[in-house]
Amino acid sequence: MSVEPLDAPSRTYRIGHLCREFGVSARTLRYYEELGLLTPDRQGTTRLYSRKDRARLTLILQGRAVGMPLAEVGHLLDLHEREGRAALHADALSIFRRQLRLLEARREAAEKGITVLQSAIARLSDQDEARVPRRPEAGPAASGERLLARGPEWWGQGRAPQADLVQRRGGPSHDAEVPPAAQLICDLENDVVRD
């Protein structure tokens, strides 16, 4: 039995092989097929992709990586097939230059956004530090550990400590007994809110 080389002209690829090789889902490949960007042969329900499909997939993913719309990628692929490399180069050059300008504009907008957010964070941090002494940051897990460390005699008292807060907001009073598990959740939420 002879093994066909990977670059043989008649080599075909199944959908799973291309998915693993390019890190895309089968759904993505079927979508590209639906758009006419890929045209695999069929053997029953099995899709068999040619070397041409594999090369087109490489170009599609490169175009998507730089933010090109699939319609433009498809236009370039079709242009290459219809009119050859020279026509493709002329059209591709203008499309690539336009895409580069678009990405540069997005980068400038992102940099401005980052600057605005950094300044807002600094301003709010300064205001926060002036009002309340900062504690080391602790996530919900640390808050829960603090509550559990207080022991069942503390969190199992059966009364929600936030009853006055809920009442001030116009909500119902929590004078009724609360099961210990629900009490722990309420206390945890209060502890996280107070942090």
C-alpha positions as CSV (number, residue, x, y, z in Angstrom):
1,M,0.0,0.0,0.0
2,S,1.4,3.4,-1.0
3,V,0.9,6.5,1.0
4,E,-0.1,9.6,-0.8
5,P,2.1,12.7,-0.1
6,L,0.5,15.5,1.8
7,D,1.0,17.9,-1.1
8,A,-0.2,15.6,-3.9
9,P,-2.6,17.3,-6.3
10,S,-5.3,14.8,-5.7
11,R,-5.1,14.9,-1.9
12,T,-8.4,15.5,-0.2
13,Y,-9.1,16.5,3.4
14,R,-12.1,15.6,5.6
15,I,-13.8,18.3,7.6
16,G,-12.3,17.1,10.9
17,H,-8.8,17.3,9.5
18,L,-9.2,20.9,8.4
19,C,-10.9,21.8,11.7
20,R,-7.9,20.5,13.7
21,E,-5.3,21.9,11.4
22,F,-6.8,25.4,11.3
23,G,-8.4,25.5,14.7
24,V,-11.9,26.3,13.4
25,S,-15.2,24.5,14.0
26,A,-17.0,22.3,11.5
27,R,-19.8,24.8,11.6
28,T,-17.4,27.5,10.4
29,L,-16.4,25.4,7.4
30,R,-20.0,24.7,6.6
31,Y,-20.8,28.4,6.8
32,Y,-18.0,29.2,4.4
33,E,-19.4,26.5,2.1
34,E,-22.8,28.1,2.4
35,L,-21.4,31.4,1.3
36,G,-19.6,29.8,-1.7
37,L,-16.2,30.4,-0.4
38,L,-15.4,26.7,-0.2
39,T,-16.7,24.0,-2.5
40,P,-15.9,20.6,-1.2
41,D,-16.8,17.5,-3.1
42,R,-19.3,15.0,-1.5
43,Q,-19.1,11.3,-1.1
44,G,-22.5,10.6,0.5
45,T,-22.7,12.9,3.5
46,T,-18.9,13.2,3.8
47,R,-17.3,16.5,2.6
48,L,-14.0,16.1,0.9
49,Y,-12.0,19.3,0.6
50,S,-9.3,19.7,-2.1
51,R,-5.9,21.4,-1.9
52,K,-7.6,24.4,-3.6
53,D,-10.2,24.5,-0.8
54,R,-7.4,24.2,1.8
55,A,-5.5,27.1,0.2
56,R,-8.7,29.2,0.0
57,L,-9.4,28.4,3.7
58,T,-5.9,29.7,4.5
59,L,-6.6,33.0,2.7
60,I,-10.1,33.3,4.3
61,L,-8.7,33.0,7.8
62,Q,-5.8,35.4,7.0
63,G,-8.4,37.9,5.8
64,R,-10.6,37.5,8.8
65,A,-7.5,37.8,11.1
66,V,-7.0,41.4,9.8
67,G,-10.8,42.2,10.0
68,M,-11.7,41.9,6.4
69,P,-15.4,41.2,5.7
70,L,-16.0,37.8,4.1
71,A,-17.6,39.5,1.1
72,E,-14.2,41.2,0.3
73,V,-12.3,38.0,0.9
74,G,-14.7,36.1,-1.4
75,H,-14.3,38.9,-4.0
76,L,-10.5,38.5,-4.0
77,L,-10.7,34.7,-4.2
78,D,-13.1,34.8,-7.1
79,L,-11.0,37.5,-8.8
80,H,-8.0,35.3,-8.6
81,E,-9.8,32.4,-10.1
82,R,-11.4,34.4,-12.9
83,E,-8.7,36.9,-13.9
84,G,-5.5,35.6,-12.5
85,R,-2.7,36.8,-10.2
86,A,-2.1,40.2,-11.9
87,A,-5.7,41.4,-11.5
88,L,-5.8,40.0,-7.9
89,H,-2.7,42.0,-7.0
90,A,-4.0,45.3,-8.2
91,D,-7.4,44.9,-6.5
92,A,-5.9,43.3,-3.3
93,L,-3.5,46.2,-2.9
94,S,-6.3,48.8,-2.7
95,I,-8.4,46.6,-0.4
96,F,-5.4,45.9,1.9
97,R,-4.5,49.6,2.1
98,R,-8.1,50.5,2.9
99,Q,-8.2,47.8,5.6
100,L,-4.9,49.0,7.0
101,R,-6.3,52.6,7.3
102,L,-9.4,51.2,9.1
103,L,-7.3,49.1,11.5
104,E,-5.1,52.2,12.3
105,A,-8.3,54.3,12.9
106,R,-9.6,51.6,15.3
107,R,-6.3,51.4,17.1
108,E,-6.3,55.2,17.6
109,A,-9.9,55.0,18.9
110,A,-8.9,52.1,21.2
111,E,-5.9,54.1,22.5
112,K,-8.1,57.1,23.2
113,G,-10.6,54.9,25.0
114,I,-7.8,53.3,27.1
115,T,-6.6,56.8,28.0
116,V,-10.1,57.9,29.0
117,L,-10.6,54.8,31.1
118,Q,-7.2,55.0,32.8
119,S,-7.9,58.6,33.8
120,A,-11.4,57.8,35.1
121,I,-9.9,54.9,37.1
122,A,-7.2,57.1,38.6
123,R,-9.8,59.8,39.4
124,L,-12.2,57.4,41.0
125,S,-9.4,55.6,42.9
126,D,-8.2,59.0,44.3
127,Q,-11.8,59.9,45.4
128,D,-12.3,56.4,46.9
129,E,-9.1,56.5,48.8
130,A,-10.0,60.0,50.2
131,R,-13.4,58.7,51.5
132,V,-12.7,55.2,52.7
133,P,-9.5,53.5,53.7
134,R,-8.8,50.8,51.2
135,R,-8.7,47.2,52.2
136,P,-6.8,44.5,50.3
137,E,-9.0,43.3,47.5
138,A,-10.8,40.1,48.3
139,G,-13.2,38.2,46.0
140,P,-16.4,36.5,47.0
141,A,-14.6,33.4,48.1
142,A,-12.6,35.3,50.7
143,S,-15.8,37.0,51.9
144,G,-17.4,33.6,52.3
145,E,-14.4,32.3,54.2
146,R,-14.7,35.2,56.6
147,L,-18.4,34.5,57.1
148,L,-17.7,30.8,57.7
149,A,-14.9,31.6,60.1
150,R,-17.5,33.5,62.3
151,G,-19.1,30.2,63.0
152,P,-22.7,28.9,63.0
153,E,-23.6,30.8,66.1
154,W,-23.1,34.0,64.1
155,W,-24.6,33.1,60.7
156,G,-27.2,30.7,62.0
157,Q,-29.1,33.2,64.1
158,G,-32.1,33.0,61.7
159,R,-32.5,36.7,61.0
160,A,-31.3,38.6,58.0
161,P,-29.1,41.5,59.1
162,Q,-30.0,43.6,56.0
163,A,-33.7,43.9,57.0
164,D,-33.3,47.6,57.8
165,L,-31.6,48.2,54.5
166,V,-34.3,46.4,52.5
167,Q,-37.0,48.3,54.6
168,R,-35.4,51.7,53.8
169,R,-35.5,50.8,50.1
170,G,-39.2,50.2,50.4
171,G,-38.9,46.4,50.3
172,P,-40.5,43.9,52.7
173,S,-39.4,43.5,56.3
174,H,-37.4,40.3,57.1
175,D,-38.6,39.8,60.6
176,A,-39.5,36.2,59.8
177,E,-37.2,33.4,60.5
178,V,-34.7,32.6,57.7
179,P,-33.1,29.2,57.2
180,P,-29.4,29.2,58.1
181,A,-28.3,28.5,54.4
182,A,-30.4,31.4,53.1
183,Q,-29.0,33.5,56.0
184,L,-25.4,32.7,55.0
185,I,-26.2,33.8,51.4
186,C,-27.8,37.1,52.6
187,D,-24.8,37.8,54.9
188,L,-22.4,37.0,52.1
189,E,-24.2,39.4,49.8
190,N,-24.1,42.1,52.4
191,D,-20.4,41.5,53.1
192,V,-19.6,41.7,49.4
193,V,-21.8,44.9,49.0
194,R,-20.1,46.5,52.0
195,D,-16.6,45.8,50.6
